[in-house]
Amino acid sequence: MNEADFWARLEYRVCREFAGMPETHLRHLWCDGFIPEQYLLGDQAPRISGRAWICNGRRQAEWEFTLLLPRPVNSRDEIEWSSLLPPENMTRWLSLDQAGKRIDIEPAAAVPDLA
């Protein structure tokens, strides 16, 4: 999987995660895309941040996102993109702050979805 494929697949994976949220009001949220802007790959807390389009019904808003990487890398070419896409049977890798219009994605925090 290349980087472009990853962002497209993550968009749909986030939609499915929203749909399965225990809080009913969050199930109406969906993602219409990611725009990665800052790659802090060699940082002590490696991450990619940027903008995400989060929608509620027909209303769309620009949110901030952070994708936390499991370890530092030297370049985007070293990222194993497929390993960052949370499996369908995993949850708790996505946190959101509706008031602050922010989502954090931490694939390493995923746990089995027992629901």
C-alpha positions as CSV (number, residue, x, y, z in Angstrom):
1,M,0.0,0.0,0.0
2,N,1.4,3.4,-0.9
3,E,0.8,6.7,1.0
4,A,-2.1,7.8,-1.3
5,D,-3.9,4.5,-0.9
6,F,-3.4,4.7,2.9
7,W,-5.1,8.1,3.2
8,A,-8.1,7.0,1.1
9,R,-8.5,3.8,3.1
10,L,-8.1,5.6,6.4
11,E,-10.9,7.9,5.4
12,Y,-13.3,5.0,5.0
13,R,-12.0,3.2,8.1
14,V,-12.7,6.3,10.2
15,C,-16.2,6.4,8.8
16,R,-16.8,2.8,9.9
17,E,-15.3,3.5,13.3
18,F,-17.7,6.5,13.7
19,A,-20.6,4.3,12.7
20,G,-19.7,1.8,15.5
21,M,-19.3,4.3,18.3
22,P,-21.3,3.5,21.4
23,E,-22.5,7.2,21.6
24,T,-25.4,7.4,19.2
25,H,-24.8,11.1,18.3
26,L,-21.3,10.2,17.1
27,R,-22.6,7.6,14.7
28,H,-23.7,10.3,12.3
29,L,-20.2,11.6,11.8
30,W,-18.2,10.7,8.8
31,C,-14.9,11.6,7.2
32,D,-14.6,13.1,3.7
33,G,-10.8,13.1,3.5
34,F,-7.4,13.9,5.0
35,I,-4.9,16.5,4.0
36,P,-1.6,15.7,5.7
37,E,0.5,18.8,6.1
38,Q,3.3,18.3,8.7
39,Y,5.5,15.1,8.9
40,L,7.4,15.0,12.2
41,L,8.9,11.6,11.4
42,G,12.1,11.7,13.4
43,D,10.6,13.5,16.4
44,Q,10.6,11.9,19.8
45,A,6.8,11.5,19.4
46,P,6.7,10.8,15.6
47,R,3.5,11.9,14.0
48,I,1.8,13.3,10.9
49,S,-0.7,16.2,11.3
50,G,-2.9,18.1,9.1
51,R,-6.6,18.7,8.3
52,A,-9.5,16.3,8.0
53,W,-12.9,17.0,6.7
54,I,-15.4,15.7,9.2
55,C,-19.1,15.8,8.4
56,N,-22.3,15.5,10.3
57,G,-25.1,14.8,7.9
58,R,-24.7,17.4,5.2
59,R,-22.6,19.8,7.3
60,Q,-18.9,19.6,6.8
61,A,-16.2,21.1,8.9
62,E,-12.4,21.3,8.8
63,W,-10.9,19.5,11.8
64,E,-7.2,19.1,12.8
65,F,-5.9,15.5,12.9
66,T,-2.8,13.8,14.3
67,L,-1.7,10.4,13.2
68,L,0.7,9.0,15.8
69,L,3.4,6.7,14.4
70,P,4.8,3.7,16.3
71,R,8.4,4.7,16.0
72,P,10.6,7.4,14.3
73,V,11.6,7.0,10.7
74,N,13.9,8.9,8.4
75,S,11.6,9.4,5.5
76,R,8.1,8.8,4.3
77,D,9.5,6.0,2.1
78,E,10.3,4.1,5.3
79,I,6.7,4.1,6.6
80,E,4.9,0.8,6.3
81,W,1.6,2.4,5.5
82,S,-0.5,-0.8,5.7
83,S,0.5,-1.3,9.3
84,L,-1.0,2.1,10.2
85,L,-4.5,1.1,9.0
86,P,-6.4,-0.3,12.0
87,P,-8.0,-3.7,11.3
88,E,-11.8,-3.9,11.2
89,N,-12.0,-5.9,14.4
90,M,-10.1,-3.4,16.4
91,T,-11.2,-0.2,18.2
92,R,-10.1,2.6,20.6
93,W,-7.5,3.8,18.1
94,L,-9.5,7.0,17.4
95,S,-10.2,9.8,19.8
96,L,-12.1,12.9,19.1
97,D,-12.7,16.3,20.6
98,Q,-15.9,17.7,19.0
99,A,-15.6,21.1,20.6
100,G,-12.0,21.5,19.6
101,K,-12.6,20.0,16.1
102,R,-9.8,17.5,16.5
103,I,-9.2,13.8,16.0
104,D,-6.2,11.7,17.1
105,I,-5.4,8.4,15.4
106,E,-3.2,6.0,17.3
107,P,-3.0,2.6,15.6
108,A,-0.8,1.2,18.3
109,A,-3.6,1.8,20.9
110,A,-6.1,-0.4,19.1
111,V,-7.7,-3.2,21.1
112,P,-10.1,-6.0,20.0
113,D,-13.7,-4.9,19.5
114,L,-15.7,-7.2,21.7
115,A,-19.0,-5.8,20.8
